[in-house]
Amino acid sequence: MTSTKVSIAGVELKNPVMTASGTFGSGEEFSEYYSLDSLGAVVTKGVASEPWPGNPVPRIAETYGGMLNAIGLQNPGIDVFLQRDLPLLRKSDTKIVVNVCGRTEEDYVKVVERLSGEPVDLLEINVSCPNVKEGGIAFGQNPGALQHITEEVKKHAAQPVIMKLSPNVTDIAEMARAAEAGGADAVSLINTLTGMKIDIYRRTFTLANRTGGLSGPAIRPVAVRMVYQAAHAVKLPVIGMGGITCAEDAIEFMMAGATAVAVGTANFMNPFAASDIARGITRFMVEQGIEDIRDIIGAAC
Amino acid sequence: MKYLENCRIVSQEEISPGIFDMNLQTADIAGICRPGQFVMVYPQDGKRILPRPISICGADPESRTLRLVYRVTGPNTGTGEFSGYVSGDMIRISGPMGNGFDMDISGDETVLIAGGGIGIPPMLFTARNLNCKKVIVLGYRSDTFLAGEFGQNGDVFIATEDGSCGTPGNVLDAIRENGLKADRVYACGPKPMLRALASWAEANGIPCYISLEERMACGIGACLSCVCGSRETDAHTNVRNKRVCKDGPVFLSTEVEL
């Protein structure tokens, strides 16, 4: 019997495949293609205490084997999320991870407190969005600031807390340790890499925001390396992501040390990607004679 | 319900410089799509990861063939890749996407169908499926691709920027020169054309429905890449913008910022 179950901070996932925040809404749209029951967890798009309008368009640009985005964390705010999106997502048999964004410490705390009595399994704190001027990344590039925000969130959180780390730092191991010192229950990485594209015909920036976050298959080797470093720096479970497009990519992250993985940009390349990857992992296990998925976590040494 | 299909290309030809006419054999999509909707077409070259939104020019619910007429946007583009495919090749598409035009119009009403440039193909599908009086206005730079196919669907007026056919100028010039009137407007084309049509319709007190385009990633309303400004707070986004792919691409001109 093949077991694909993994556990993140005491929350058992039926398989290690999650969706990466911002690429999957709150799941409703993708459920027009397939049942979300096939996923280990759905990670929602970032939710703030108030509605956020996001950045001007163009918000995305394709690059070689990847894409830049600067959506700017547009979201309808926690009230609409709780009234409309969460009840819809609850209909699926999958774990729910709510991604929380904010501009100030108080913003994060407000959302976390609102979620405390709600049927949510895990919180993912976005301290790594490169596309908003305040908050986000300001907390995610300095170990002291990261440890502090983690401590504050943990004081008010009812659910286990995943800190989502930015790759736009000098030493990812130091950041992972800061999250651990702050009391995080898990870390997820990588968020997008800051990039830029120039429209050579218009002699200006392709994105209205000038810079954006690079994602997609082009960033995968960077992500695998950082997941490996983070997994070896802390005892916390690591959720690995960055350019995963197939089951083999997901397994690569797990062998680098990830307990679970998240599929992001690949959802745009194939709307069934996350579901296909979950199935592909089982196929790989059967072919390779692996009975328990946990046996491959950190297998690369 | 949305479908992802691997389709066989039935035919493809270049009907005007840089404009390609592709017919695909679908399993389900051509049987359920409506005028004004679009499909996402997936490049196969791994360096291009995002599907391209392409409007539907025609669909035969019987044979389930789907017709896409698109412009190649430049060298090293996804549309450039698509244009290299020949009949027998396979291509992946997903859809149908978006809301489409309201086809439930009473026979007494006159709809002014306006298309500009590569905004013309979806208006052919629309013209063929609307059961009411129709006035058709098409704006081109020069070559009047697809114009001949509009003929059976109503009176056709053409404007060309180089004056080689019809009214010299744009769609609005053709409307004014011919003193055209209608009860509502359905349009797809470049933003300046849509802006001009919207203000013409507003001045005449008639509703104007416009099909917008924007860079997209998911095509289903999840990623929020393709928003346009809305005049009021949108019911779904809870801010003043709407998702072009899901809430549109067809909007009433007075509900969006053009």
HADDOCK unambig.tbl for C-alpha pairs under 7 A between the chains (distance, minus, plus):
assign (segid A and resid 22 and name CA) (segid B and resid 223 and name CA) 6.09 0.50 0.50
assign (segid A and resid 23 and name CA) (segid B and resid 222 and name CA) 6.61 0.50 0.50
assign (segid A and resid 23 and name CA) (segid B and resid 223 and name CA) 5.24 0.50 0.50
assign (segid A and resid 24 and name CA) (segid B and resid 222 and name CA) 5.49 0.50 0.50
assign (segid A and resid 24 and name CA) (segid B and resid 223 and name CA) 6.51 0.50 0.50
assign (segid A and resid 25 and name CA) (segid B and resid 222 and name CA) 4.41 0.50 0.50
assign (segid A and resid 25 and name CA) (segid B and resid 223 and name CA) 6.22 0.50 0.50
assign (segid A and resid 29 and name CA) (segid B and resid 220 and name CA) 6.08 0.50 0.50
assign (segid A and resid 29 and name CA) (segid B and resid 221 and name CA) 6.57 0.50 0.50
assign (segid A and resid 29 and name CA) (segid B and resid 222 and name CA) 6.10 0.50 0.50
assign (segid A and resid 32 and name CA) (segid B and resid 1 and name CA) 5.10 0.50 0.50
assign (segid A and resid 32 and name CA) (segid B and resid 2 and name CA) 5.62 0.50 0.50
assign (segid A and resid 33 and name CA) (segid B and resid 1 and name CA) 6.78 0.50 0.50
assign (segid A and resid 33 and name CA) (segid B and resid 2 and name CA) 5.66 0.50 0.50
assign (segid A and resid 33 and name CA) (segid B and resid 3 and name CA) 6.73 0.50 0.50
assign (segid A and resid 51 and name CA) (segid B and resid 238 and name CA) 6.47 0.50 0.50
assign (segid A and resid 51 and name CA) (segid B and resid 239 and name CA) 6.46 0.50 0.50
assign (segid A and resid 52 and name CA) (segid B and resid 239 and name CA) 6.95 0.50 0.50
assign (segid A and resid 53 and name CA) (segid B and resid 239 and name CA) 5.55 0.50 0.50
assign (segid A and resid 53 and name CA) (segid B and resid 240 and name CA) 6.95 0.50 0.50
assign (segid A and resid 58 and name CA) (segid B and resid 215 and name CA) 6.78 0.50 0.50
assign (segid A and resid 59 and name CA) (segid B and resid 225 and name CA) 5.52 0.50 0.50
assign (segid A and resid 60 and name CA) (segid B and resid 215 and name CA) 6.84 0.50 0.50
assign (segid A and resid 60 and name CA) (segid B and resid 225 and name CA) 6.30 0.50 0.50
assign (segid A and resid 62 and name CA) (segid B and resid 50 and name CA) 7.00 0.50 0.50
assign (segid A and resid 64 and name CA) (segid B and resid 47 and name CA) 4.91 0.50 0.50
assign (segid A and resid 64 and name CA) (segid B and resid 48 and name CA) 6.46 0.50 0.50
assign (segid A and resid 65 and name CA) (segid B and resid 46 and name CA) 6.34 0.50 0.50
assign (segid A and resid 65 and name CA) (segid B and resid 47 and name CA) 4.10 0.50 0.50
assign (segid A and resid 65 and name CA) (segid B and resid 48 and name CA) 5.87 0.50 0.50
assign (segid A and resid 65 and name CA) (segid B and resid 49 and name CA) 6.04 0.50 0.50
assign (segid A and resid 66 and name CA) (segid B and resid 49 and name CA) 6.29 0.50 0.50
assign (segid A and resid 71 and name CA) (segid B and resid 224 and name CA) 6.84 0.50 0.50
assign (segid A and resid 71 and name CA) (segid B and resid 225 and name CA) 6.21 0.50 0.50
assign (segid A and resid 75 and name CA) (segid B and resid 237 and name CA) 6.75 0.50 0.50
assign (segid A and resid 76 and name CA) (segid B and resid 237 and name CA) 5.29 0.50 0.50
assign (segid A and resid 76 and name CA) (segid B and resid 238 and name CA) 4.87 0.50 0.50
assign (segid A and resid 76 and name CA) (segid B and resid 239 and name CA) 6.71 0.50 0.50
assign (segid A and resid 268 and name CA) (segid B and resid 50 and name CA) 6.33 0.50 0.50
assign (segid A and resid 268 and name CA) (segid B and resid 217 and name CA) 5.81 0.50 0.50
assign (segid A and resid 268 and name CA) (segid B and resid 218 and name CA) 4.87 0.50 0.50
assign (segid A and resid 269 and name CA) (segid B and resid 49 and name CA) 5.72 0.50 0.50
assign (segid A and resid 269 and name CA) (segid B and resid 50 and name CA) 5.71 0.50 0.50
assign (segid A and resid 269 and name CA) (segid B and resid 51 and name CA) 6.63 0.50 0.50
